[in-house]
Amino acid sequence: MKRRMLIGTVGAAATSLLAAGVTTWALAKPATAVMYPEGASATRYIGLAFDTCDAPKRAVMKAWKQSSPYGAVGIYISGGNRACDQSNLTEDWIQDVTAQGWKFLPLDVGLQAPCADRTRHPMSRDLATAYQQGRNAATGALRAAASLGLQPGSALYTDIESFNQGDAGCVDAVRSYVSGWTFRLHRNGYLSGVYGNLQSAVRQLSASHLAENFFRPDAVWSAQWDGSTRLTGWGGVPDQQWAAGQRVKQYVGDHNESYGGYTLNIDSNAIDAPVATVAQPFKLTAAQSAHVGPASGELVKRGLGTGSTVDLVCQIGTPGGTWDKLADGTWVPDTAVAGGAAKPLLPPCSVPFQISSQWAWSRTGPGTEYVEDKPVYAGTLAWVQCETPGVTLGRPGYWASLAGGGWVSGALLARPHIYQRSIGVPLCVMPSRSPAASAIPAVSGAGTRL
């Protein structure tokens, strides 16, 4: 905690009541829709990560990328309780370190539980005020994310340090704060994550997983310093919760490690969870059309000249080849992007939505005539890569193709409109609609099959 938090001054938290916001919150369902813009894409990382108080210099990150087991780094982007000045943490640093191959876990260190140890700046015990404070914290994190170039679809994590879980009023305040944090992030196209101790924050959020007065976060980052990298079998947290690329575990606390001649004091983490999405600049090798979807037959939105710089966020494979998504939501064929196979890898395109039904099935194709595949549970992230029209709840709607395989009805997802196509999700190109064989979606990418 001492590395993570500044025990001292913090900006004054807003304590005014917002009647409309409180009404929305009071009538909430656990799964809330993420309002993705056209250019959004989430990035999932599986591997090891470290976090340290101050973002290390570029040379340190380069040396650690070449010789350490880590592929992602926790960065403290906002919050009045941040303990370090973050002199290295700039948009240029993000771009350079991304080019080295790193992924990022962005953290906000804001107000803490009113029953937490050693904090002089607690969140309010009044639930409406705590909810608004969580929204305010998310607003600060969104500003920081934008200033660093962290794109919509990124996951932002709020840091909730240990607190007394036997204090019911305090626990309720934390839930309200997290609800406000999640609601504001979702309304701005970002995913919600929470860092906390397994024994306090994570277990209490788990106990609220199906509560209708709680906005459920998309991912949890659990501090359990037991040396194990397992992302399942967490005491008091069922494995069905946050089960599809939604967990981080901090398995070793403050300690020193050295790689490439540089020593850092770090925490070590195992991760299968959403991280930050960063747009990477590339040049086009020839004049190219920017399409509204990933196929040559899609509508052309504008032309791009030879040598134009485009900011790419992700890529997908189609029967006609690989396509890259620009930060504005348009697409270009990967063959037109300079660098060929030698250029840095782009993550697969997907936008996740929580399963809103308490329990359901994915299927082998886009319709109820296809075979039930695997059970999916409330709060599970469905990493949607494309959608195709189909009947859902007895009327025309859309079915979602999941990264790694499987399909779910759009009616099962916490999307803005369950009968309409999701913003930022391309149409699938379907080679077959026969239920005799599983349909093959037009795009593919790494992920967990639901």
Secondary structure, 3 states (H helix, E strand, C coil): CCCCECCCCCCCCCCCCCHHHHHHHHCCCCCCCCCCCCCCCCEEEEEEEEECCCCCCHHHHHHHHHHCCCCEEEEEEECCCECCCCCCCCHHHHHHHHHHCCEEEEEECCCECCCECCCCCECCCCHHHHHHHHHHHHHHHHHHHHHHCECCCCEEEEEECCECCCCHHHHHHHHHHHHHHHHHHHHCCCEEEEEEEHHHHHHHHHHCCCCCCCCCCCEEEEECCCCCCCCCCCCCCCCCCCCCCCEEEEEEEEEEEEECCEEEEEEEEEEEEEECCECEEEEECCCEEEECCCCCCCCEEEEECCCCEEEEEEEEEECCEEEEEECCCCEEEHHHECCHHHCCCCCECCEEEEECCCEEEEECCCCCCCCEEEEEECCCEEEEEEEEEEEECCEEEEEEEECCCCEEEHHHECCCCCCCCCCCCCECCCCCCCCCCCCCCCCCCCCCCC
